[in-house]
């Protein structure tokens, strides 16, 4: 029993160390600190820069403030013999860019994003879409913020991008009234505030 506890604690410690290193701009490959500018921190966290379709770029005057990787499901319900989106349910792990630090979030109906770290929340509306680069995946989006709460990571957010989507498309099979389906998906979410 003690052996398992030690292994779990060591694993959690290694993950924490990696997140701290990423957020501080540290490269463990050569053990030398790298500059922690917002752009390089976001690129390092994502493993490279995302390609953003032109129609999903926020208007001038909005600056990128945080980047998250999401893993979750798109939940569909059967209405009139067709699958219709009910809500997303995802956990997000990411970084804020000024200052650069680790962050987490929950994504759910609204669409809404909430920080369990500071209680801030943003709810979106009026999505603009672009096809995903991955076949059979939900579209990429630019969502306008409808409201926000709190001074934290999601306070005063103006726009949200959903990029690099994989999966999440409604089932192709016919459905019966009342049926639900949870379809796994991943994506990158980027949050903007007035600059």
N, C-alpha and C positions, 0 to 999 in steps of 0.2 A: 504494500500500500504506500509506504514512504517513497519507494522508487518511482511510482507513477506521479506522485505529487511533485517530486523534484523534476521529472521530465517535463511535466506540464508547465511548471514555473519557469524552467529554462527556455521552453518554447515561447512562452508569453514574453519573457525578457528579450529574446532574440527579435521577435516581431516589434516590440517597443523600441529597441535600439535601432532597427532598420527604419521605422517611421520617424524617429528623432533625427536620424542621419539624413533622410530624404528632406525633411522639413528644414534642416539647417544647411542644406546644400553640401553635404559631405559625401564624397565618393569613397566607398569602401574598397574599390578596386585597387587604388594606389595609396590609400590612406592619407591623401592630401586634401585639405578643405578646398572646395570650389566656390566661386562667387555665388551668392544666394540672391541673385536678382529675381524679380517676379517671373520674367519670361523664362529664364533658365530653370527655375524651380518648377514651373508648370510643365515645361518640356521634359525635365528629368522624371517628374512624377508620372507622366503619361507614357514615357518611353519614346518620346518624339512628338513633334508638333502635329496637331490634327489639321486636316484640310477642311476648311469651312466653305460651304456653298455661298455664293455672293448674296443670295436673298436671305441668308440666316445671319448676316453681320449686323449687329446693333447700330443704330445711328451714331454719328460722331458725337463726342461728349460723354460716352459711356466707357468705363474702363473695367477690364477683367479684374475681379477681386478674389475669386476662389474657383477651384477645379476639383471635381469629384469623379471617381469611378463608381458606377452603380451596378448592383447585381440584385435581381428580383424577378417578379412576375408581372405580366399584364393579365388582369382578371377579366374574363368575358362571361356574359350571360346570354342565354338563348331567349330571344324575343321575336315573335312572328317567324319562327323557324330559321332565324339568322342569328349569328353570333354578333353581339354588340359589346363594346368596351364598358366595363363597370368602373374599374379603377386600377391604378398601378399600386404595387406594394414592393418597395425596394429599400435596401440599405446602401448608404453611400459612404465611402471613405475617401478623404482628400486632404487638400491643403488650402489655407488662406495665403494670399500673396503679399500682404503688407500689414503686419509682419508675416513672414513665412513660418507657418506652424501647422501641425496635424489637426484635422477636423473630421467630424462625422455628421451624418444627417439621415433622416428618414424621409421617404417619398411616398405620398398616399393621395387619396381622392382630393380633388380640387381643380387642377393639380396643385398640390402643396408640398413644400419642403420645410422640414423643421429640424433645428439643431438640438440634440439632447445635451450638448455641452453648455449652451447659453440660453436656450429657450426661444431664440429668434425664429421667425417663420416668414415665408413668402408664399403667396398664392398667385397663380398665373391665369392668363386668359388670352384669347385671340391668337392661337398658334399659327405660324407660317410654316409650311412644310417643304421638305426637299427629300428626294429618295435617298435611302441608305445605300452606301457603297457595297454592302453585303446583301446578296440576294435573299429573298424571303425574310426580310427584317422590317420592323416598324420604321416609319420615316424619321428623319432628323427634323428638329424643330427649332424655331426661335419663338419663345413665349414672352409676352409682355406681362410685367408684374401688375397685378390688380391691387394688392395690398401687402403690406409687410408689418411685422410686429417686432419690437425690441431693437436694441442697439448692437446686437451681435452680428454674426457672419451673414445672416439673411436680412438684417435691418436695412432699409433703404435700397434694396435690390431693385433694379429697373428692368432688366432683361435676363432670361435664362435660355441657354442653348442646350439642346440634347443632340449630341453628335456620336459618331462611331457606333451606331446601333447594331446589335446582333440579336436576332430572334424576336420573340414577342408578338408575332403575327397570329391573328385569330385562327382557330382550327379550320381546316378546309372541309372537314366532314359535316354532314347535316347534323342538326341538333333537335332536341325535344324541349318543349317549354319547361322552364325552370332549371334546366341544366346549367352548370357553370364549368369553366375550364381556366386553369392557371397556367399560362405559357411563359417559360423562362426567357429572360432577356438580360442583356448587358448594354451599358451605354456610358458615355462621358457627359457629365453636366458641367457647364461653365456659367458662373453668375457674374453679373455686371452691376456697377453702381455709377451714378453721375461722377464724372472726373472733375 
